[in-house]
Amino acid sequence: MPNYDTHVLSGIVSYPLAVALAGFLSTQGVPFKLTTVALVLGYALYVLGADLPDMDHPNALIHRGTKPIVSVLAGGATYINVKGTINVGAPWLNTTAEWAIAVVVALIVWYAFTWLMPSHRGIVHSLLFALLYGALSFLLVEYGLGMSTGEGLYVGFAAFTGYTLHLVLDGEISLT
């Protein structure tokens, strides 16, 4: 089985293939929007996805690193969505209260991540989870970050293909 370096480096160097495929698909009517921000965010989530299936292995570096990333993304997206909706007084108090809500969400996600993690080489090593990762990436971009649907579709596609790369390298592609 490939190790952490192999998975991550494969993601780093193969990303142009994902961009080429997305570019081709966009000429065939798929509504990807390949903006600079979407491409850079797609690259990050593609490379992360290239090792992400190993998050279910308690000794894997990705396992220890995924929890804070997921928690911070959830907290950040929450802040973006509650910003300007709290009025408890001075502007700095409003911002503090909005971040307090974001932190509560981040903590809930932190503990839910540990509680929900299945055993190694289980469902996390599947195309179902690749689709889930792609869908969550799309939702983060479109609804969490407020980017366009086309950008969200591209980032979701990049996340899915990076995750699928890991499964291909492991030689273990299953639906569930």
Accessible surface in RSA format (square Angstrom, percent):
REM  Atomic radii and reference values for relative SASA: ProtOr
REM  Chains: A
REM  Algorithm: Lee & Richards
REM  Probe-radius: 1.40
REM  Slices: 20
REM RES _ NUM      All-atoms   Total-Side   Main-Chain    Non-polar    All polar
REM                ABS   REL    ABS   REL    ABS   REL    ABS   REL    ABS   REL
RES MET A   1   147.40  76.3  74.29  49.2  73.11 174.1  79.68  67.7  67.71  89.7
RES PRO A   2    37.36  27.2  19.11  17.4  18.25  66.3  28.07  23.2   9.29  57.7
RES ASN A   3    93.08  64.2  83.45  80.6   9.64  23.2  39.46  95.0  53.63  51.8
RES TYR A   4    90.58  42.3  84.54  48.1   6.04  15.7  53.15  39.9  37.43  46.1
RES ASP A   5    84.73  59.4  83.15  82.8   1.58   3.7  16.83  39.6  67.90  67.7
RES THR A   6    57.89  41.2  51.67  52.4   6.22  14.8  33.92  45.6  23.96  36.2
RES HIS A   7     0.50   0.3   0.50   0.3   0.00   0.0   0.00   0.0   0.50   0.6
RES VAL A   8    26.30  17.3  26.30  23.8   0.00   0.0  26.30  22.8   0.00   0.0
RES LEU A   9   103.82  57.8 103.73  74.2   0.10   0.2 103.82  72.9   0.00   0.0
RES SER A  10    24.92  21.1  20.38  27.2   4.54  10.5   9.27  19.7  15.65  21.9
RES GLY A  11     0.00   0.0   0.00   N/A   0.00   0.0   0.00   0.0   0.00   0.0
RES ILE A  12    70.93  40.4  65.86  49.1   5.07  12.2  65.86  47.4   5.07  13.7
RES VAL A  13   110.14  72.5  87.85  79.5  22.29  53.7  93.49  81.2  16.64  45.1
RES SER A  14    18.61  15.7  16.13  21.5   2.47   5.7  18.61  39.6   0.00   0.0
RES TYR A  15    18.14   8.5  18.14  10.3   0.00   0.0  18.14  13.6   0.00   0.0
RES PRO A  16    85.84  62.6  79.02  72.0   6.82  24.8  82.18  67.9   3.66  22.8
RES LEU A  17   131.78  73.4 126.87  90.8   4.92  12.4 127.42  89.5   4.37  11.8
RES ALA A  18     6.79   6.2   1.59   2.5   5.20  11.8   5.97   8.4   0.82   2.2
RES VAL A  19    42.98  28.3  42.27  38.3   0.71   1.7  42.27  36.7   0.71   1.9
RES ALA A  20    63.59  58.5  47.32  73.0  16.27  37.0  58.22  82.0   5.37  14.2
RES LEU A  21    83.80  46.7  79.54  56.9   4.26  10.7  83.24  58.5   0.56   1.5
RES ALA A  22     0.00   0.0   0.00   0.0   0.00   0.0   0.00   0.0   0.00   0.0
RES GLY A  23    21.48  26.5   0.00   N/A  21.48  26.5  20.08  55.1   1.40   3.1
RES PHE A  24   119.06  59.6 112.09  69.4   6.97  18.1 116.75  70.8   2.31   6.6
RES LEU A  25    48.19  26.8  48.19  34.5   0.00   0.0  48.19  33.8   0.00   0.0
RES SER A  26    40.46  34.2  22.19  29.6  18.27  42.1  10.35  22.0  30.12  42.2
RES THR A  27   103.20  73.4  67.15  68.1  36.05  85.9  72.34  97.2  30.86  46.6
RES GLN A  28   114.56  64.1  79.05  57.8  35.51  84.6  24.99  53.2  89.57  67.9
RES GLY A  29    62.67  77.3   0.00   N/A  62.67  77.3  38.24 104.9  24.43  54.7
RES VAL A  30    51.82  34.1  47.21  42.7   4.61  11.1  49.24  42.8   2.59   7.0
RES PRO A  31    88.94  64.8  73.64  67.1  15.29  55.6  85.96  71.0   2.98  18.5
RES PHE A  32    28.59  14.3  10.85   6.7  17.74  46.2  10.85   6.6  17.74  50.8
RES LYS A  33   105.59  51.5 101.54  62.3   4.04   9.6  58.42  52.6  47.17  50.2
RES LEU A  34    59.91  33.4  33.26  23.8  26.66  67.0  34.42  24.2  25.49  68.6
RES THR A  35    39.34  28.0  31.65  32.1   7.69  18.3  39.34  52.8   0.00   0.0
RES THR A  36   105.03  74.7  98.18  99.5   6.85  16.3  61.99  83.3  43.04  65.1
RES VAL A  37    92.88  61.1  89.77  81.3   3.11   7.5  92.27  80.2   0.61   1.7
RES ALA A  38     0.00   0.0   0.00   0.0   0.00   0.0   0.00   0.0   0.00   0.0
RES LEU A  39    48.36  26.9  47.42  33.9   0.94   2.4  47.67  33.5   0.69   1.9
RES VAL A  40    97.35  64.1  94.85  85.9   2.49   6.0  96.47  83.8   0.88   2.4
RES LEU A  41    39.94  22.2  37.53  26.8   2.41   6.0  39.54  27.8   0.40   1.1
RES GLY A  42     0.00   0.0   0.00   N/A   0.00   0.0   0.00   0.0   0.00   0.0
RES TYR A  43    80.76  37.7  80.74  45.9   0.01   0.0  64.17  48.2  16.58  20.4
RES ALA A  44    56.84  52.3  42.54  65.6  14.30  32.5  52.35  73.7   4.49  11.9
RES LEU A  45    13.01   7.2  13.01   9.3   0.00   0.0  13.01   9.1   0.00   0.0
RES TYR A  46    10.19   4.8  10.19   5.8   0.00   0.0   0.44   0.3   9.75  12.0
RES VAL A  47    24.66  16.2  24.38  22.1   0.27   0.7  24.38  21.2   0.27   0.7
RES LEU A  48    34.05  19.0  27.44  19.6   6.60  16.6  33.35  23.4   0.70   1.9
RES GLY A  49     0.00   0.0   0.00   N/A   0.00   0.0   0.00   0.0   0.00   0.0
RES ALA A  50     0.00   0.0   0.00   0.0   0.00   0.0   0.00   0.0   0.00   0.0
RES ASP A  51     2.78   1.9   2.78   2.8   0.00   0.0   0.52   1.2   2.26   2.3
RES LEU A  52     9.48   5.3   9.48   6.8   0.00   0.0   9.48   6.7   0.00   0.0
RES PRO A  53     0.00   0.0   0.00   0.0   0.00   0.0   0.00   0.0   0.00   0.0
RES ASP A  54    21.33  14.9  21.33  21.2   0.00   0.0   4.28  10.1  17.05  17.0
RES MET A  55    18.23   9.4  18.23  12.1   0.00   0.0  16.92  14.4   1.31   1.7
RES ASP A  56     4.95   3.5   0.00   0.0   4.95  11.7   0.00   0.0   4.95   4.9
RES HIS A  57    58.45  31.9  58.45  40.6   0.00   0.0  26.69  27.5  31.75  36.9
RES PRO A  58    90.35  65.9  80.19  73.1  10.17  37.0  80.19  66.2  10.17  63.2
RES ASN A  59   116.50  80.3  98.70  95.4  17.80  42.9  24.44  58.8  92.06  89.0
RES ALA A  60    20.56  18.9  10.98  17.0   9.58  21.8  20.56  29.0   0.00   0.0
RES LEU A  61    88.96  49.5  82.72  59.2   6.23  15.7  82.72  58.1   6.23  16.8
RES ILE A  62    15.65   8.9  13.79  10.3   1.86   4.5  15.61  11.2   0.05   0.1
RES HIS A  63    38.61  21.1  38.43  26.7   0.18   0.5  18.09  18.6  20.53  23.9
RES ARG A  64   139.28  58.5 120.76  61.6  18.52  44.1  66.98  91.5  72.30  43.8
RES GLY A  65    25.82  31.8   0.00   N/A  25.82  31.8  25.27  69.3   0.55   1.2
RES THR A  66     2.30   1.6   2.30   2.3   0.00   0.0   2.30   3.1   0.00   0.0
RES LYS A  67    38.91  19.0  38.77  23.8   0.14   0.3  12.74  11.5  26.17  27.9
RES PRO A  68    52.94  38.6  51.23  46.7   1.71   6.2  52.94  43.7   0.00   0.0
RES ILE A  69    73.09  41.6  68.67  51.2   4.41  10.6  72.94  52.5   0.15   0.4
RES VAL A  70    54.47  35.8  53.06  48.0   1.40   3.4  53.78  46.7   0.69   1.9
RES SER A  71     7.57   6.4   7.57  10.1   0.00   0.0   7.47  15.9   0.11   0.1
RES VAL A  72   106.55  70.1 101.90  92.3   4.65  11.2 105.29  91.5   1.26   3.4
RES LEU A  73    69.59  38.8  67.08  48.0   2.50   6.3  68.82  48.3   0.77   2.1
RES ALA A  74    25.03  23.0  14.56  22.5  10.47  23.8  23.52  33.1   1.51   4.0
RES GLY A  75     3.84   4.7   0.00   N/A   3.84   4.7   3.84  10.5   0.00   0.0
RES GLY A  76    22.92  28.3   0.00   N/A  22.92  28.3  21.36  58.6   1.57   3.5
RES ALA A  77    17.05  15.7  15.10  23.3   1.95   4.4  15.19  21.4   1.86   4.9
RES THR A  78    24.54  17.5  19.13  19.4   5.41  12.9  14.17  19.0  10.38  15.7
RES TYR A  79    29.18  13.6  29.18  16.6   0.00   0.0  19.46  14.6   9.72  12.0
RES ILE A  80    83.16  47.3  68.96  51.4  14.20  34.2  69.58  50.1  13.58  36.8
RES ASN A  81    89.78  61.9  64.87  62.7  24.91  60.0  26.37  63.5  63.41  61.3
RES VAL A  82    29.55  19.4  29.38  26.6   0.17   0.4  29.55  25.7   0.00   0.0
RES LYS A  83   125.51  61.2 107.98  66.3  17.53  41.7  55.93  50.3  69.58  74.1
RES GLY A  84    71.11  87.7   0.00   N/A  71.11  87.7  36.83 101.1  34.29  76.8
RES THR A  85    94.18  67.0  59.50  60.3  34.68  82.7  63.81  85.7  30.38  45.9
RES ILE A  86    44.07  25.1  36.74  27.4   7.32  17.7  38.57  27.8   5.50  14.9
RES ASN A  87   130.37  89.9  98.62  95.3  31.75  76.5  29.40  70.8 100.97  97.6
RES VAL A  88    90.75  59.7  59.30  53.7  31.45  75.8  68.73  59.7  22.02  59.7
RES GLY A  89    43.96  54.2   0.00   N/A  43.96  54.2  31.44  86.3  12.52  28.0
RES ALA A  90    38.90  35.8  26.53  40.9  12.36  28.1  33.47  47.1   5.43  14.4
RES PRO A  91   108.58  79.1 105.64  96.3   2.95  10.7 107.95  89.1   0.63   3.9
RES TRP A  92   171.00  68.6 162.57  78.7   8.43  19.8 150.54  80.3  20.46  33.2
RES LEU A  93    67.04  37.3  65.44  46.8   1.59   4.0  65.44  46.0   1.59   4.3
RES ASN A  94    26.68  18.4  26.68  25.8   0.00   0.0   6.94  16.7  19.73  19.1
RES THR A  95    58.11  41.3  58.11  58.9   0.00   0.0  34.19  45.9  23.92  36.2
RES THR A  96    79.10  56.3  73.35  74.4   5.74  13.7  61.63  82.8  17.47  26.4
RES ALA A  97    26.08  24.0  19.54  30.2   6.54  14.9  25.00  35.2   1.08   2.9
RES GLU A  98     5.70   3.3   5.70   4.3   0.00   0.0   0.00   0.0   5.70   4.7
RES TRP A  99   109.02  43.7 108.87  52.7   0.15   0.3  95.78  51.1  13.24  21.5
RES ALA A 100    53.54  49.2  45.16  69.7   8.38  19.1  52.28  73.6   1.26   3.3
RES ILE A 101    67.93  38.7  65.82  49.0   2.11   5.1  67.69  48.7   0.24   0.6
RES ALA A 102     0.46   0.4   0.33   0.5   0.12   0.3   0.46   0.6   0.00   0.0
RES VAL A 103    78.07  51.4  77.26  69.9   0.81   1.9  78.07  67.8   0.00   0.0
RES VAL A 104    83.73  55.1  83.17  75.3   0.56   1.3  83.53  72.6   0.20   0.5
RES VAL A 105    44.80  29.5  44.77  40.5   0.03   0.1  44.80  38.9   0.00   0.0
RES ALA A 106    19.37  17.8  18.79  29.0   0.58   1.3  19.12  26.9   0.25   0.7
RES LEU A 107    95.46  53.2  94.84  67.8   0.62   1.6  95.46  67.0   0.00   0.0
RES ILE A 108   108.33  61.6 102.81  76.6   5.52  13.3 107.17  77.2   1.17   3.2
RES VAL A 109    35.24  23.2  34.05  30.8   1.19   2.9  34.94  30.4   0.30   0.8
RES TRP A 110    84.34  33.8  84.34  40.8   0.00   0.0  71.34  38.0  13.00  21.1
RES TYR A 111   146.66  68.5 143.00  81.4   3.66   9.5  99.53  74.8  47.13  58.1
RES ALA A 112    34.00  31.3  29.33  45.3   4.67  10.6  33.16  46.7   0.84   2.2
RES PHE A 113    22.96  11.5  15.98   9.9   6.99  18.2  22.15  13.4   0.82   2.3
RES THR A 114    76.27  54.2  64.33  65.2  11.93  28.4  64.20  86.2  12.06  18.2
RES TRP A 115   204.54  82.1 176.36  85.4  28.18  66.2 154.11  82.2  50.43  81.8
RES LEU A 116   116.79  65.0  95.69  68.5  21.10  53.0  99.54  69.9  17.25  46.4
RES MET A 117    41.74  21.6  18.06  12.0  23.68  56.4  18.91  16.1  22.82  30.2
RES PRO A 118    44.29  32.3  28.30  25.8  15.99  58.1  40.39  33.3   3.90  24.2
RES SER A 119    87.84  74.2  71.55  95.5  16.30  37.5  54.61 116.3  33.23  46.6
RES HIS A 120    62.11  33.9  40.79  28.4  21.33  54.6  33.59  34.6  28.52  33.2
RES ARG A 121    81.16  34.1  56.67  28.9  24.49  58.3  31.79  43.4  49.37  29.9
RES GLY A 122    28.28  34.9   0.00   N/A  28.28  34.9  25.17  69.1   3.11   7.0
RES ILE A 123    68.22  38.8  61.77  46.0   6.45  15.6  62.96  45.3   5.26  14.3
RES VAL A 124     0.30   0.2   0.30   0.3   0.00   0.0   0.30   0.3   0.00   0.0
RES HIS A 125     6.00   3.3   2.40   1.7   3.60   9.2   2.40   2.5   3.60   4.2
RES SER A 126     0.00   0.0   0.00   0.0   0.00   0.0   0.00   0.0   0.00   0.0
RES LEU A 127    38.94  21.7  38.94  27.9   0.00   0.0  38.94  27.3   0.00   0.0
RES LEU A 128    78.98  44.0  76.60  54.8   2.38   6.0  78.38  55.0   0.60   1.6
RES PHE A 129    41.92  21.0  41.92  26.0   0.00   0.0  41.92  25.4   0.00   0.0
RES ALA A 130     0.00   0.0   0.00   0.0   0.00   0.0   0.00   0.0   0.00   0.0
RES LEU A 131   108.48  60.4 104.22  74.6   4.26  10.7 104.90  73.7   3.58   9.6
RES LEU A 132    80.01  44.6  75.69  54.1   4.32  10.9  79.49  55.8   0.52   1.4
RES TYR A 133    24.36  11.4  22.16  12.6   2.20   5.7  23.97  18.0   0.39   0.5
RES GLY A 134     5.89   7.3   0.00   N/A   5.89   7.3   5.57  15.3   0.32   0.7
RES ALA A 135    48.73  44.8  41.27  63.7   7.46  17.0  46.73  65.8   2.00   5.3
RES LEU A 136    98.36  54.8  94.70  67.7   3.67   9.2  95.03  66.7   3.34   9.0
RES SER A 137     5.27   4.5   1.95   2.6   3.33   7.7   3.01   6.4   2.26   3.2
RES PHE A 138    43.32  21.7  43.32  26.8   0.00   0.0  43.32  26.3   0.00   0.0
RES LEU A 139    81.97  45.7  80.20  57.4   1.77   4.5  80.50  56.5   1.47   4.0
RES LEU A 140    28.24  15.7  21.75  15.6   6.49  16.3  27.75  19.5   0.50   1.3
RES VAL A 141     0.00   0.0   0.00   0.0   0.00   0.0   0.00   0.0   0.00   0.0
RES GLU A 142    32.35  18.6  26.17  19.8   6.18  14.7   5.16  10.0  27.19  22.2
RES TYR A 143   137.00  64.0 126.09  71.7  10.91  28.4  91.01  68.4  45.99  56.7
RES GLY A 144     5.57   6.9   0.00   N/A   5.57   6.9   4.71  12.9   0.86   1.9
RES LEU A 145    68.96  38.4  46.74  33.4  22.22  55.9  46.84  32.9  22.11  59.5
RES GLY A 146    62.52  77.1   0.00   N/A  62.52  77.1  28.87  79.2  33.66  75.4
RES MET A 147    33.24  17.2  21.56  14.3  11.68  27.8  24.04  20.4   9.20  12.2
RES SER A 148    42.50  35.9  28.83  38.5  13.68  31.5  39.61  84.4   2.89   4.1
RES THR A 149    66.45  47.3  62.22  63.1   4.23  10.1  44.34  59.6  22.11  33.4
RES GLY A 150    11.51  14.2   0.00   N/A  11.51  14.2   5.97  16.4   5.55  12.4
RES GLU A 151    20.09  11.5  20.09  15.2   0.00   0.0   0.22   0.4  19.87  16.2
RES GLY A 152     0.00   0.0   0.00   N/A   0.00   0.0   0.00   0.0   0.00   0.0
RES LEU A 153    63.11  35.1  59.15  42.3   3.96  10.0  60.03  42.2   3.08   8.3
RES TYR A 154     0.00   0.0   0.00   0.0   0.00   0.0   0.00   0.0   0.00   0.0
RES VAL A 155     0.00   0.0   0.00   0.0   0.00   0.0   0.00   0.0   0.00   0.0
RES GLY A 156     6.36   7.8   0.00   N/A   6.36   7.8   5.76  15.8   0.60   1.3
RES PHE A 157    34.33  17.2  26.63  16.5   7.70  20.0  32.32  19.6   2.01   5.8
RES ALA A 158     0.00   0.0   0.00   0.0   0.00   0.0   0.00   0.0   0.00   0.0
RES ALA A 159     0.00   0.0   0.00   0.0   0.00   0.0   0.00   0.0   0.00   0.0
RES PHE A 160    55.14  27.6  55.14  34.2   0.00   0.0  55.14  33.4   0.00   0.0
RES THR A 161    27.20  19.3  22.45  22.8   4.75  11.3  22.98  30.9   4.23   6.4
RES GLY A 162     0.00   0.0   0.00   N/A   0.00   0.0   0.00   0.0   0.00   0.0
RES TYR A 163     0.60   0.3   0.60   0.3   0.00   0.0   0.60   0.5   0.00   0.0
RES THR A 164    26.70  19.0  26.70  27.1   0.00   0.0  26.70  35.9   0.00   0.0
RES LEU A 165    34.69  19.3  30.92  22.1   3.77   9.5  34.49  24.2   0.20   0.5
RES HIS A 166     0.00   0.0   0.00   0.0   0.00   0.0   0.00   0.0   0.00   0.0
RES LEU A 167     0.00   0.0   0.00   0.0   0.00   0.0   0.00   0.0   0.00   0.0
RES VAL A 168    81.32  53.5  69.46  62.9  11.86  28.6  70.38  61.1  10.95  29.7
RES LEU A 169    61.35  34.2  41.20  29.5  20.15  50.6  44.29  31.1  17.06  45.9
RES ASP A 170     9.19   6.4   0.96   1.0   8.23  19.5   0.52   1.2   8.67   8.6
RES GLY A 171    63.69  78.5   0.00   N/A  63.69  78.5  32.67  89.7  31.02  69.5
RES GLU A 172    64.02  36.8  56.70  42.9   7.32  17.4  35.01  67.7  29.01  23.7
RES ILE A 173    93.29  53.1  59.50  44.3  33.79  81.5  59.65  43.0  33.65  91.3
RES SER A 174    48.91  41.3  41.95  56.0   6.96  16.0  43.26  92.1   5.64   7.9
RES LEU A 175   134.33  74.8 127.85  91.5   6.49  16.3 127.85  89.8   6.49  17.5
RES THR A 176   104.68  74.5  78.48  79.6  26.20  62.4  50.58  67.9  54.10  81.8
END  Absolute sums over single chains surface
CHAIN  1 A     9223.6       7634.7       1588.9       7077.5       2146.1
END  Absolute sums over all chains
TOTAL          9223.6       7634.7       1588.9       7077.5       2146.1
